[in-house]
Amino acid sequence: MNSTVESTRARSRRRFGIDTVTETGVAALFFALLAVVPLFADDYMIYILPQYMLYGVLAMSLALLWGFTGIVSFGQAALFAIGGYVMGLCMGLTLPINPGYVGIVAGAAFSGALAGIIGYFLFSAGVRSTHFVLITLALAIITQQIAVSQSWLTGGWNGMFVARMSVSPGAQGSIPGDTVFYMFILVFSAGCYFVVRHILCGRFGKILAGIRENEDRLTAFGYRIDVYKSAAFALSGVIAGLAGSLYATTSGFVTPSLAGVLFSTQVLVWVAIGGRHSLLGAFAGAMLVASLSSYVSAIIPDYWQLIVGVLFILVIIYFKKGLAGLVESVGRWLQRRKAA
């Protein structure tokens, strides 16, 4: 009986992503490689890579919903932008403690609470995935319009300047240099990955996988599907809010376009190319596509979006599990060849 259960779990892991142990080891190596980048990278790379890492954290929030729960959301960018604006407002306050850490907690709490409330009302009303996509699309549009219209608070289309936070807990800490802040964002990104991975490997993650596979069966077993979907959306909101709050202080700026439909679509492209069934794939996919977009747009600014779009179409057609699935397939092929 136990061997049958273990065999079933193993088949499930192989079908929907890289084995847990394998991905965790690869992730540890990946983050270790990122840790040595400042030793040979130029100043611009050290400055820009933390922003791409936070894109990766945002992509993980969508992978949690799309790949592990079976829910597509266009609202992650809106939650990301909300976290950024909350950070900007907190950085303007005079507090006895570091306002940056207050902004991180407040941004995550606000985005997570908003996602949880929206999710609960939608899922408890029986809203299915198709309609949920449209509603989250409306959330992105509404958030962008609020950011534009409330210019007295957000700066409107001009955006909001956000000072770089100190990494020390005190209110009077010095502003860190790019290398120190790079390591700070790297530690945060790695921590987010391993915490979310741990959650998904537990009971909660197994229930989300059950919802993705057969929602009606879990309902028949007595599970409150609406509660678990709401919790998943809330958790993804917390992750997106965390990433957005740190992105604001990393880039020094937050604009309404971060909440818009275009950026929301880009997040879906990152996750689809990286692999929606793999947190590491989504993270790496976001960093890869963002880096590629920046490089190509500098060379051919009129056609870079076309190139990214073609890449997206090719991945969808030929690599349905994304680059993470491709790496997994190559690994299995090498194992079979070695065994032969």
C-alpha positions as YAML, in Angstrom:
chain: A
units: angstrom
residues:
- id: 1
  name: MET
  ca: [0.00, 0.00, 0.00]
- id: 2
  name: ASN
  ca: [2.73, 2.44, 0.97]
- id: 3
  name: SER
  ca: [4.74, 1.59, -2.12]
- id: 4
  name: THR
  ca: [1.67, 2.27, -4.27]
- id: 5
  name: VAL
  ca: [1.16, 5.69, -2.68]
- id: 6
  name: GLU
  ca: [4.82, 6.59, -3.13]
- id: 7
  name: SER
  ca: [4.68, 5.45, -6.76]
- id: 8
  name: THR
  ca: [1.62, 7.62, -7.38]
- id: 9
  name: ARG
  ca: [3.30, 10.65, -5.81]
- id: 10
  name: ALA
  ca: [6.41, 10.07, -7.90]
- id: 11
  name: ARG
  ca: [4.38, 9.92, -11.12]
- id: 12
  name: SER
  ca: [2.61, 13.13, -10.13]
- id: 13
  name: ARG
  ca: [5.91, 14.90, -9.53]
- id: 14
  name: ARG
  ca: [7.28, 13.74, -12.86]
- id: 15
  name: ARG
  ca: [4.15, 14.82, -14.69]
- id: 16
  name: PHE
  ca: [3.88, 18.33, -13.30]
- id: 17
  name: GLY
  ca: [7.46, 19.43, -12.74]
- id: 18
  name: ILE
  ca: [10.94, 18.59, -11.68]
- id: 19
  name: ASP
  ca: [11.24, 16.31, -8.66]
- id: 20
  name: THR
  ca: [11.19, 18.25, -5.38]
- id: 21
  name: VAL
  ca: [14.64, 17.16, -4.23]
- id: 22
  name: THR
  ca: [16.15, 17.78, -7.66]
- id: 23
  name: GLU
  ca: [14.64, 21.26, -8.02]
- id: 24
  name: THR
  ca: [15.68, 22.25, -4.50]
- id: 25
  name: GLY
  ca: [19.27, 21.25, -5.23]
- id: 26
  name: VAL
  ca: [19.26, 23.07, -8.56]
- id: 27
  name: ALA
  ca: [17.75, 26.13, -6.84]
- id: 28
  name: ALA
  ca: [20.49, 26.15, -4.20]
- id: 29
  name: LEU
  ca: [23.11, 26.04, -6.97]
- id: 30
  name: PHE
  ca: [21.30, 28.74, -8.94]
- id: 31
  name: PHE
  ca: [21.18, 31.16, -6.01]
- id: 32
  name: ALA
  ca: [24.80, 30.36, -5.15]
- id: 33
  name: LEU
  ca: [25.80, 31.34, -8.69]
- id: 34
  name: LEU
  ca: [23.86, 34.58, -8.35]
- id: 35
  name: ALA
  ca: [25.75, 35.26, -5.11]
- id: 36
  name: VAL
  ca: [29.11, 35.33, -6.92]
- id: 37
  name: VAL
  ca: [27.91, 37.58, -9.76]
- id: 38
  name: PRO
  ca: [29.11, 40.80, -8.01]
- id: 39
  name: LEU
  ca: [32.67, 39.43, -8.08]
- id: 40
  name: PHE
  ca: [32.93, 39.85, -11.86]
- id: 41
  name: ALA
  ca: [29.90, 41.90, -12.98]
- id: 42
  name: ASP
  ca: [29.99, 45.59, -13.83]
- id: 43
  name: ASP
  ca: [28.15, 48.26, -11.86]
- id: 44
  name: TYR
  ca: [25.12, 48.31, -14.14]
- id: 45
  name: MET
  ca: [24.53, 44.58, -13.85]
- id: 46
  name: ILE
  ca: [24.80, 44.75, -10.06]
- id: 47
  name: TYR
  ca: [22.24, 47.57, -10.13]
- id: 48
  name: ILE
  ca: [19.73, 45.99, -12.54]
- id: 49
  name: LEU
  ca: [19.81, 42.31, -11.55]
- id: 50
  name: PRO
  ca: [18.02, 42.86, -8.21]
- id: 51
  name: GLN
  ca: [15.08, 44.29, -10.14]
- id: 52
  name: TYR
  ca: [15.02, 41.18, -12.32]
- id: 53
  name: MET
  ca: [15.16, 38.99, -9.21]
- id: 54
  name: LEU
  ca: [12.06, 40.75, -7.90]
- id: 55
  name: TYR
  ca: [10.40, 40.12, -11.26]
- id: 56
  name: GLY
  ca: [11.23, 36.48, -10.57]
- id: 57
  name: VAL
  ca: [9.53, 36.62, -7.17]
- id: 58
  name: LEU
  ca: [6.48, 38.17, -8.85]
- id: 59
  name: ALA
  ca: [6.52, 35.34, -11.41]
- id: 60
  name: MET
  ca: [6.57, 32.80, -8.56]
- id: 61
  name: SER
  ca: [3.36, 34.35, -7.20]
- id: 62
  name: LEU
  ca: [1.67, 33.63, -10.52]
- id: 63
  name: ALA
  ca: [3.19, 30.14, -10.80]
- id: 64
  name: LEU
  ca: [1.67, 29.37, -7.39]
- id: 65
  name: LEU
  ca: [-1.76, 30.13, -8.84]
- id: 66
  name: TRP
  ca: [-1.42, 29.02, -12.44]
- id: 67
  name: GLY
  ca: [0.86, 26.02, -12.22]
- id: 68
  name: PHE
  ca: [0.03, 24.62, -8.79]
- id: 69
  name: THR
  ca: [-3.64, 25.58, -8.41]
- id: 70
  name: GLY
  ca: [-4.83, 25.84, -12.02]
- id: 71
  name: ILE
  ca: [-5.97, 29.48, -11.76]
- id: 72
  name: VAL
  ca: [-4.79, 32.09, -14.25]
- id: 73
  name: SER
  ca: [-4.61, 35.63, -12.89]
- id: 74
  name: PHE
  ca: [-4.03, 38.95, -14.61]
- id: 75
  name: GLY
  ca: [-4.05, 40.70, -11.24]
- id: 76
  name: GLN
  ca: [-0.53, 39.94, -10.03]
- id: 77
  name: ALA
  ca: [0.88, 43.12, -11.56]
- id: 78
  name: ALA
  ca: [-1.78, 45.16, -9.75]
- id: 79
  name: LEU
  ca: [-0.84, 43.59, -6.41]
- id: 80
  name: PHE
  ca: [2.83, 44.18, -7.25]
- id: 81
  name: ALA
  ca: [2.16, 47.87, -7.94]
- id: 82
  name: ILE
  ca: [0.10, 48.25, -4.77]
- id: 83
  name: GLY
  ca: [3.03, 46.93, -2.76]
- id: 84
  name: GLY
  ca: [5.26, 49.48, -4.49]
- id: 85
  name: TYR
  ca: [2.98, 52.41, -3.73]
- id: 86
  name: VAL
  ca: [2.61, 51.35, -0.11]
- id: 87
  name: MET
  ca: [6.39, 51.23, 0.19]
- id: 88
  name: GLY
  ca: [6.64, 54.71, -1.33]
- id: 89
  name: LEU
  ca: [4.15, 56.11, 1.18]
- id: 90
  name: CYS
  ca: [5.90, 54.44, 4.12]
- id: 91
  name: MET
  ca: [9.32, 55.73, 3.05]
- id: 92
  name: GLY
  ca: [7.93, 59.24, 3.30]
- id: 93
  name: LEU
  ca: [7.01, 58.79, 6.97]
- id: 94
  name: THR
  ca: [9.10, 59.66, 10.00]
- id: 95
  name: LEU
  ca: [9.14, 56.56, 12.19]
- id: 96
  name: PRO
  ca: [11.19, 55.37, 15.17]
- id: 97
  name: ILE
  ca: [12.15, 52.28, 13.17]
- id: 98
  name: ASN
  ca: [13.31, 51.70, 9.62]
- id: 99
  name: PRO
  ca: [10.36, 52.74, 7.39]
- id: 100
  name: GLY
  ca: [11.60, 50.36, 4.71]
- id: 101
  name: TYR
  ca: [10.78, 47.29, 6.76]
- id: 102
  name: VAL
  ca: [7.44, 48.84, 7.69]
- id: 103
  name: GLY
  ca: [6.79, 49.31, 3.97]
- id: 104
  name: ILE
  ca: [7.69, 45.70, 3.19]
- id: 105
  name: VAL
  ca: [5.31, 44.35, 5.83]
- id: 106
  name: ALA
  ca: [2.56, 46.84, 4.99]
- id: 107
  name: GLY
  ca: [2.85, 46.25, 1.24]
- id: 108
  name: ALA
  ca: [2.66, 42.48, 1.68]
- id: 109
  name: ALA
  ca: [-0.22, 42.75, 4.16]
- id: 110
  name: PHE
  ca: [-2.25, 45.15, 2.01]
- id: 111
  name: SER
  ca: [-1.80, 43.18, -1.21]
- id: 112
  name: GLY
  ca: [-2.41, 39.86, 0.54]
- id: 113
  name: ALA
  ca: [-5.53, 41.13, 2.31]
- id: 114
  name: LEU
  ca: [-6.93, 42.60, -0.90]
- id: 115
  name: ALA
  ca: [-6.31, 39.37, -2.80]
- id: 116
  name: GLY
  ca: [-7.82, 37.30, 0.02]
- id: 117
  name: ILE
  ca: [-10.97, 39.42, 0.23]
- id: 118
  name: ILE
  ca: [-11.48, 39.48, -3.55]
- id: 119
  name: GLY
  ca: [-10.78, 35.77, -3.78]
- id: 120
  name: TYR
  ca: [-13.17, 34.87, -0.99]
- id: 121
  name: PHE
  ca: [-16.09, 36.81, -2.45]
- id: 122
  name: LEU
  ca: [-15.45, 35.44, -5.93]
- id: 123
  name: PHE
  ca: [-14.78, 31.81, -5.09]
- id: 124
  name: SER
  ca: [-17.51, 31.57, -2.43]
- id: 125
  name: ALA
  ca: [-19.91, 32.82, -5.12]
- id: 126
  name: GLY
  ca: [-18.85, 29.93, -7.36]
- id: 127
  name: VAL
  ca: [-16.83, 31.98, -9.86]
- id: 128
  name: ARG
  ca: [-14.88, 29.65, -12.10]
- id: 129
  name: SER
  ca: [-11.44, 30.15, -13.58]
- id: 130
  name: THR
  ca: [-12.59, 31.68, -16.87]
- id: 131
  name: HIS
  ca: [-14.52, 34.48, -15.20]
- id: 132
  name: PHE
  ca: [-11.78, 34.89, -12.60]
- id: 133
  name: VAL
  ca: [-9.35, 35.80, -15.40]
- id: 134
  name: LEU
  ca: [-11.65, 38.59, -16.58]
- id: 135
  name: ILE
  ca: [-12.18, 39.93, -13.07]
- id: 136
  name: THR
  ca: [-8.45, 40.05, -12.34]
- id: 137
  name: LEU
  ca: [-7.97, 41.79, -15.67]
- id: 138
  name: ALA
  ca: [-10.47, 44.39, -14.47]
- id: 139
  name: LEU
  ca: [-8.51, 44.63, -11.21]
- id: 140
  name: ALA
  ca: [-5.38, 45.57, -13.17]
- id: 141
  name: ILE
  ca: [-7.25, 48.23, -15.14]
- id: 142
  name: ILE
  ca: [-8.93, 49.69, -12.02]
- id: 143
  name: THR
  ca: [-5.68, 49.79, -10.07]
- id: 144
  name: GLN
  ca: [-3.92, 51.59, -12.89]
- id: 145
  name: GLN
  ca: [-6.73, 54.14, -13.21]
- id: 146
  name: ILE
  ca: [-6.75, 54.81, -9.46]
- id: 147
  name: ALA
  ca: [-2.98, 55.35, -9.53]
- id: 148
  name: VAL
  ca: [-3.45, 57.84, -12.37]
- id: 149
  name: SER
  ca: [-6.46, 59.70, -10.98]
- id: 150
  name: GLN
  ca: [-5.20, 60.06, -7.39]
- id: 151
  name: SER
  ca: [-2.16, 62.06, -8.44]
- id: 152
  name: TRP
  ca: [-2.06, 63.94, -5.12]
- id: 153
  name: LEU
  ca: [-1.11, 60.66, -3.48]
- id: 154
  name: THR
  ca: [0.57, 58.62, -6.21]
- id: 155
  name: GLY
  ca: [2.06, 61.25, -8.50]
- id: 156
  name: GLY
  ca: [-0.22, 60.21, -11.38]
- id: 157
  name: TRP
  ca: [1.47, 59.38, -14.68]
- id: 158
  name: ASN
  ca: [4.63, 61.08, -13.40]
- id: 159
  name: GLY
  ca: [5.00, 58.30, -10.87]
- id: 160
  name: MET
  ca: [6.22, 58.27, -7.31]
- id: 161
  name: PHE
  ca: [9.85, 58.60, -6.30]
- id: 162
  name: VAL
  ca: [10.86, 56.05, -3.66]
- id: 163
  name: ALA
  ca: [14.11, 56.45, -1.74]
- id: 164
  name: ARG
  ca: [16.36, 53.43, -1.24]
- id: 165
  name: MET
  ca: [15.79, 51.86, 2.14]
- id: 166
  name: SER
  ca: [18.50, 51.11, 4.67]
- id: 167
  name: VAL
  ca: [19.05, 47.44, 5.45]
- id: 168
  name: SER
  ca: [19.68, 48.13, 9.14]
- id: 169
  name: PRO
  ca: [16.67, 48.00, 11.50]
- id: 170
  name: GLY
  ca: [17.24, 51.48, 12.91]
- id: 171
  name: ALA
  ca: [15.60, 54.61, 11.54]
- id: 172
  name: GLN
  ca: [18.94, 56.37, 10.93]
- id: 173
  name: GLY
  ca: [20.77, 53.63, 9.03]
- id: 174
  name: SER
  ca: [23.06, 54.48, 6.12]
- id: 175
  name: ILE
  ca: [21.96, 53.90, 2.53]
- id: 176
  name: PRO
  ca: [23.62, 50.71, 1.26]
- id: 177
  name: GLY
  ca: [25.67, 50.53, -1.90]
- id: 178
  name: ASP
  ca: [24.61, 48.51, -4.93]
- id: 179
  name: THR
  ca: [26.56, 45.38, -3.94]
- id: 180
  name: VAL
  ca: [25.14, 45.27, -0.42]
- id: 181
  name: PHE
  ca: [21.64, 45.84, -1.72]
- id: 182
  name: TYR
  ca: [22.17, 43.16, -4.38]
- id: 183
  name: MET
  ca: [22.93, 40.62, -1.67]
- id: 184
  name: PHE
  ca: [19.99, 41.84, 0.39]
- id: 185
  name: ILE
  ca: [17.57, 41.27, -2.51]
- id: 186
  name: LEU
  ca: [19.20, 37.92, -3.32]
- id: 187
  name: VAL
  ca: [18.73, 36.67, 0.25]
- id: 188
  name: PHE
  ca: [15.12, 37.86, 0.16]
- id: 189
  name: SER
  ca: [14.44, 36.18, -3.20]
- id: 190
  name: ALA
  ca: [16.02, 32.89, -2.13]
- id: 191
  name: GLY
  ca: [14.10, 33.00, 1.15]
- id: 192
  name: CYS
  ca: [10.82, 33.52, -0.71]
- id: 193
  name: TYR
  ca: [11.54, 30.60, -2.98]
- id: 194
  name: PHE
  ca: [12.39, 28.11, -0.23]
- id: 195
  name: VAL
  ca: [9.50, 29.20, 2.01]
- id: 196
  name: VAL
  ca: [6.93, 28.91, -0.78]
- id: 197
  name: ARG
  ca: [8.47, 25.63, -1.91]
- id: 198
  name: HIS
  ca: [8.16, 24.28, 1.63]
- id: 199
  name: ILE
  ca: [4.49, 25.33, 1.77]
- id: 200
  name: LEU
  ca: [3.71, 23.68, -1.55]
- id: 201
  name: CYS
  ca: [5.40, 20.44, -0.51]
- id: 202
  name: GLY
  ca: [3.11, 20.20, 2.52]
- id: 203
  name: ARG
  ca: [-0.56, 19.39, 2.96]
- id: 204
  name: PHE
  ca: [-1.69, 22.76, 1.63]
- id: 205
  name: GLY
  ca: [0.24, 22.26, -1.59]
- id: 206
  name: LYS
  ca: [-1.20, 18.78, -2.08]
- id: 207
  name: ILE
  ca: [-4.73, 20.15, -1.72]
- id: 208
  name: LEU
  ca: [-3.96, 22.86, -4.29]
- id: 209
  name: ALA
  ca: [-2.70, 20.16, -6.64]
- id: 210
  name: GLY
  ca: [-5.93, 18.25, -6.06]
- id: 211
  name: ILE
  ca: [-7.93, 21.36, -6.95]
- id: 212
  name: ARG
  ca: [-5.93, 21.71, -10.14]
- id: 213
  name: GLU
  ca: [-6.47, 18.07, -11.08]
- id: 214
  name: ASN
  ca: [-10.11, 17.51, -10.11]
- id: 215
  name: GLU
  ca: [-11.90, 20.24, -8.19]
- id: 216
  name: ASP
  ca: [-15.23, 18.39, -8.09]
- id: 217
  name: ARG
  ca: [-13.66, 15.30, -6.50]
- id: 218
  name: LEU
  ca: [-12.20, 17.33, -3.65]
- id: 219
  name: THR
  ca: [-15.55, 18.99, -3.13]
- id: 220
  name: ALA
  ca: [-17.12, 15.54, -2.84]
- id: 221
  name: PHE
  ca: [-14.52, 14.65, -0.20]
- id: 222
  name: GLY
  ca: [-15.71, 17.59, 1.90]
- id: 223
  name: TYR
  ca: [-12.98, 20.15, 1.24]
- id: 224
  name: ARG
  ca: [-13.93, 23.85, 1.16]
- id: 225
  name: ILE
  ca: [-12.54, 24.62, -2.27]
- id: 226
  name: ASP
  ca: [-13.44, 28.31, -2.02]
- id: 227
  name: VAL
  ca: [-11.41, 28.67, 1.17]
- id: 228
  name: TYR
  ca: [-8.32, 27.01, -0.28]
- id: 229
  name: LYS
  ca: [-8.53, 29.00, -3.52]
- id: 230
  name: SER
  ca: [-8.90, 32.21, -1.53]
- id: 231
  name: ALA
  ca: [-5.92, 31.26, 0.64]
- id: 232
  name: ALA
  ca: [-3.84, 30.54, -2.48]
- id: 233
  name: PHE
  ca: [-4.78, 33.90, -4.00]
- id: 234
  name: ALA
  ca: [-4.02, 35.66, -0.69]
- id: 235
  name: LEU
  ca: [-0.63, 33.96, -0.47]
- id: 236
  name: SER
  ca: [0.16, 34.95, -4.04]
- id: 237
  name: GLY
  ca: [-0.89, 38.49, -3.15]
- id: 238
  name: VAL
  ca: [1.52, 38.54, -0.20]
- id: 239
  name: ILE
  ca: [4.36, 37.38, -2.44]
- id: 240
  name: ALA
  ca: [3.51, 39.93, -5.15]
- id: 241
  name: GLY
  ca: [3.21, 42.69, -2.54]
- id: 242
  name: LEU
  ca: [6.58, 41.78, -1.04]
- id: 243
  name: ALA
  ca: [8.20, 41.86, -4.47]
- id: 244
  name: GLY
  ca: [6.51, 45.16, -5.36]
- id: 245
  name: SER
  ca: [7.50, 46.91, -2.16]
- id: 246
  name: LEU
  ca: [11.15, 45.97, -2.59]
- id: 247
  name: TYR
  ca: [11.05, 46.74, -6.31]
- id: 248
  name: ALA
  ca: [9.94, 50.29, -5.56]
- id: 249
  name: THR
  ca: [12.87, 50.97, -3.26]
- id: 250
  name: THR
  ca: [15.29, 49.10, -5.53]
- id: 251
  name: SER
  ca: [14.41, 50.93, -8.73]
- id: 252
  name: GLY
  ca: [13.64, 54.20, -6.91]
- id: 253
  name: PHE
  ca: [10.41, 54.68, -8.80]
- id: 254
  name: VAL
  ca: [6.90, 53.28, -9.19]
- id: 255
  name: THR
  ca: [4.45, 54.21, -11.96]
- id: 256
  name: PRO
  ca: [0.84, 53.29, -12.88]
- id: 257
  name: SER
  ca: [2.11, 51.20, -15.80]
- id: 258
  name: LEU
  ca: [3.31, 48.58, -13.29]
- id: 259
  name: ALA
  ca: [-0.36, 47.77, -12.60]
- id: 260
  name: GLY
  ca: [-1.47, 47.83, -16.23]
- id: 261
  name: VAL
  ca: [-2.58, 45.11, -18.61]
- id: 262
  name: LEU
  ca: [0.68, 45.19, -20.59]
- id: 263
  name: PHE
  ca: [2.83, 44.40, -17.58]
- id: 264
  name: SER
  ca: [0.28, 41.82, -16.39]
- id: 265
  name: THR
  ca: [0.63, 40.07, -19.75]
- id: 266
  name: GLN
  ca: [4.41, 40.17, -19.50]
- id: 267
  name: VAL
  ca: [4.24, 38.32, -16.19]
- id: 268
  name: LEU
  ca: [2.22, 35.55, -17.86]
- id: 269
  name: VAL
  ca: [4.81, 35.36, -20.63]
- id: 270
  name: TRP
  ca: [7.63, 35.02, -18.08]
- id: 271
  name: VAL
  ca: [5.89, 32.17, -16.30]
- id: 272
  name: ALA
  ca: [4.88, 30.38, -19.50]
- id: 273
  name: ILE
  ca: [8.43, 30.51, -20.87]
- id: 274
  name: GLY
  ca: [10.06, 29.55, -17.59]
- id: 275
  name: GLY
  ca: [7.57, 26.81, -16.74]
- id: 276
  name: ARG
  ca: [4.41, 27.31, -14.73]
- id: 277
  name: HIS
  ca: [4.78, 24.01, -12.84]
- id: 278
  name: SER
  ca: [8.15, 25.02, -11.41]
- id: 279
  name: LEU
  ca: [8.79, 27.89, -9.00]
- id: 280
  name: LEU
  ca: [12.43, 27.97, -10.01]
- id: 281
  name: GLY
  ca: [11.47, 27.85, -13.68]
- id: 282
  name: ALA
  ca: [9.14, 30.82, -13.24]
- id: 283
  name: PHE
  ca: [11.82, 32.75, -11.32]
- id: 284
  name: ALA
  ca: [14.54, 32.04, -13.87]
- id: 285
  name: GLY
  ca: [12.16, 32.62, -16.78]
- id: 286
  name: ALA
  ca: [11.33, 36.10, -15.51]
- id: 287
  name: MET
  ca: [15.01, 36.98, -15.11]
- id: 288
  name: LEU
  ca: [15.88, 35.54, -18.51]
- id: 289
  name: VAL
  ca: [13.07, 37.20, -20.47]
- id: 290
  name: ALA
  ca: [13.50, 40.54, -18.69]
- id: 291
  name: SER
  ca: [17.24, 40.50, -19.41]
- id: 292
  name: LEU
  ca: [16.65, 39.46, -23.01]
- id: 293
  name: SER
  ca: [14.00, 42.16, -23.48]
- id: 294
  name: SER
  ca: [16.33, 44.83, -22.12]
- id: 295
  name: TYR
  ca: [19.18, 43.70, -24.37]
- id: 296
  name: VAL
  ca: [17.12, 43.33, -27.55]
- id: 297
  name: SER
  ca: [15.23, 46.59, -27.01]
- id: 298
  name: ALA
  ca: [18.54, 48.45, -26.87]
- id: 299
  name: ILE
  ca: [19.58, 46.97, -30.24]
- id: 300
  name: ILE
  ca: [16.28, 46.97, -32.15]
- id: 301
  name: PRO
  ca: [13.82, 49.10, -30.14]
- id: 302
  name: ASP
  ca: [11.08, 48.86, -32.77]
- id: 303
  name: TYR
  ca: [10.89, 45.06, -32.90]
- id: 304
  name: TRP
  ca: [11.94, 43.71, -29.50]
- id: 305
  name: GLN
  ca: [8.33, 43.00, -28.43]
- id: 306
  name: LEU
  ca: [7.80, 41.03, -31.64]
- id: 307
  name: ILE
  ca: [10.84, 38.88, -30.87]
- id: 308
  name: VAL
  ca: [9.65, 38.18, -27.33]
- id: 309
  name: GLY
  ca: [6.19, 37.36, -28.70]
- id: 310
  name: VAL
  ca: [7.63, 34.88, -31.21]
- id: 311
  name: LEU
  ca: [9.68, 33.27, -28.43]
- id: 312
  name: PHE
  ca: [6.52, 32.95, -26.34]
- id: 313
  name: ILE
  ca: [4.63, 31.29, -29.21]
- id: 314
  name: LEU
  ca: [7.47, 28.83, -29.89]
- id: 315
  name: VAL
  ca: [7.66, 27.82, -26.24]
- id: 316
  name: ILE
  ca: [3.88, 27.32, -26.05]
- id: 317
  name: ILE
  ca: [3.91, 25.16, -29.19]
- id: 318
  name: TYR
  ca: [7.02, 23.06, -28.62]
- id: 319
  name: PHE
  ca: [7.71, 23.22, -24.87]
- id: 320
  name: LYS
  ca: [4.38, 23.23, -23.08]
- id: 321
  name: LYS
  ca: [6.08, 22.91, -19.68]
- id: 322
  name: GLY
  ca: [8.42, 25.79, -20.44]
- id: 323
  name: LEU
  ca: [12.18, 25.81, -20.11]
- id: 324
  name: ALA
  ca: [11.95, 23.95, -16.79]
- id: 325
  name: GLY
  ca: [10.18, 21.11, -18.58]
- id: 326
  name: LEU
  ca: [12.82, 21.15, -21.30]
- id: 327
  name: VAL
  ca: [15.62, 20.87, -18.73]
- id: 328
  name: GLU
  ca: [13.74, 18.03, -17.04]
- id: 329
  name: SER
  ca: [13.31, 16.18, -20.34]
- id: 330
  name: VAL
  ca: [16.99, 16.54, -21.20]
- id: 331
  name: GLY
  ca: [17.90, 15.25, -17.74]
- id: 332
  name: ARG
  ca: [15.73, 12.17, -18.17]
- id: 333
  name: TRP
  ca: [17.17, 11.52, -21.63]
- id: 334
  name: LEU
  ca: [20.69, 11.65, -20.22]
- id: 335
  name: GLN
  ca: [19.71, 9.29, -17.40]
- id: 336
  name: ARG
  ca: [18.20, 6.78, -19.86]
- id: 337
  name: ARG
  ca: [21.26, 6.99, -22.07]
- id: 338
  name: LYS
  ca: [23.56, 6.47, -19.10]
- id: 339
  name: ALA
  ca: [21.50, 3.50, -17.91]
- id: 340
  name: ALA
  ca: [21.62, 1.97, -21.36]
...
